[in-house]
């Protein structure tokens, strides 16, 4: 029997997290292989992650009596193991061993973005050895800022959502979408991009009992369809599409998946959710390894068979990292810290 009790776990949401991670993977495989435009809205999976994070963290910590120090440790235990693994892998693969390498490596381990002077027309990464850590950094920043306000009244939260939403709508229309925040020039916009859906997810948790429908396959299918649709030819239309997904669709998908389906489906969702973070954090490093083995490297468009192979190899390698590296390490850290 399905349950929505607060003491239970929303395993269907774990499954949706896995679907979103696969959407990011498809988006990057298409982009990195010279097929830009295929799975074109995969970047919106990040906005879904932000909304989901607001819901899940509110579920775990809004009513819990916990000091900021303990909360910070709990967040560190959840985030840092895979962050460290991905950063070490990136440094080993691309580092030059000079002073800048060590500085960037230390920044990556501490999740401190690299904000340096930029040349015009360039889009330098915030985390040179782990480029995908930008969204993780934003999520952590927003979640830490959220902690002291986690019991704020609904009116205050709604006011923030309206103000942040108005600003983000302006950004989405002006930039033709929400694909921002991942480089040094737009990091500030990324904070807005993360805070807005996070706050909506937070409100979804507060009012989850007023939403009766609970599904698993329907939100998973809708999420995947939304992520793979092509970019709208009109910039304004694409900006409105992205904003509508972040504001309306993703909260509904989170509410649809806020339950435990039980049985085999729940176990499948748990596994899919478990591998989602390693897949997101490590697929750039695994792709780099595959490119290093491939004779022609990144010098031309990659064949379709290489993309298909990557779609199976990268999740399999991420599953192995989750099963035999991240899970034991995080379990040990939980014991040491008492979280």
CORGI-V681949 format. One record per backbone hydrogen bond with DSSP energy under -0.5 kcal/mol. NH is the residue of the N-H (numbers start at 0). CO is the residue of the C=O. Records with the same first field share a line. If there is no record, write none. Layout:
NH: CO, CO
This chain:
2: 259
7: 4
10: 8
11: 258
12: 9, 256
13: 9
14: 10
15: 11
16: 12
17: 13
18: 14
19: 15
20: 16
21: 17
22: 18
23: 19
24: 20
25: 21
26: 22
27: 23
28: 24
29: 25
30: 26
31: 27
32: 28
33: 30
34: 29
37: 34
38: 227
39: 36, 227
40: 226, 228
41: 38
43: 40
44: 41
45: 42
47: 43
48: 44
49: 45
50: 46
51: 47
52: 48
53: 49
54: 50
55: 51
56: 52
57: 53
58: 54
59: 55
60: 56
61: 57
65: 63
70: 66
71: 67
72: 68
73: 69
74: 70
75: 71
76: 72
77: 73
78: 74
79: 75
82: 78
83: 79
84: 80
85: 81
86: 82
87: 83
88: 84
89: 85
90: 86
91: 87
92: 88
93: 89
94: 90
101: 97
102: 98
103: 99
104: 100
105: 101
106: 102
107: 103
108: 104
109: 105
110: 106, 107
111: 106
112: 110
113: 125
114: 112
115: 113
121: 118
125: 181
129: 126
132: 129
133: 130
134: 131
135: 131
136: 132
137: 133
138: 134
139: 135
140: 136
141: 137
142: 138
143: 139
144: 140
145: 141
146: 142
147: 143
148: 145
149: 146
151: 148
156: 152
157: 153
158: 154
159: 155
160: 156
161: 157
162: 158
163: 159
164: 160
165: 161
166: 162
167: 163
168: 164
169: 165
170: 166
171: 167
172: 168
173: 169
174: 170
175: 171
176: 171
179: 177
183: 123
185: 182
186: 183
189: 185
190: 186
191: 187
192: 188
193: 189
194: 190
195: 191
196: 192
197: 193
198: 194
199: 195
200: 196
201: 197
202: 198
203: 199
204: 200
205: 201
206: 202
207: 204
209: 206
210: 207
211: 209
214: 255
219: 215
220: 216
221: 217
222: 218
223: 219
224: 220
225: 221
226: 222
227: 223
228: 224
237: 233
238: 234
239: 235
240: 236
241: 237
242: 238
243: 239
244: 240
245: 241
246: 242
247: 243
248: 243
249: 244
251: 247
252: 248
253: 249
254: 250
255: 251
256: 252
257: 254
258: 256
259: 2
260: 258
264: 261
265: 261
266: 262
267: 263
268: 264
269: 265
270: 266
271: 267
272: 268
273: 269
274: 270
275: 271
276: 272
277: 273
278: 274
279: 275
280: 276
281: 277
282: 278
285: 281
286: 282
287: 283
288: 284
289: 285
290: 286
291: 287
292: 288
293: 289
296: 293
298: 295
301: 32
305: 302
306: 302
307: 303
308: 304
309: 305
310: 306
311: 307, 308
312: 308
313: 309
315: 311
316: 312
317: 313
318: 314
319: 315
320: 316
321: 317
322: 318
323: 319
324: 320
325: 320
326: 321
328: 324
329: 325
330: 326
331: 327
332: 328
333: 329
334: 330
335: 331
336: 332
337: 333
338: 333
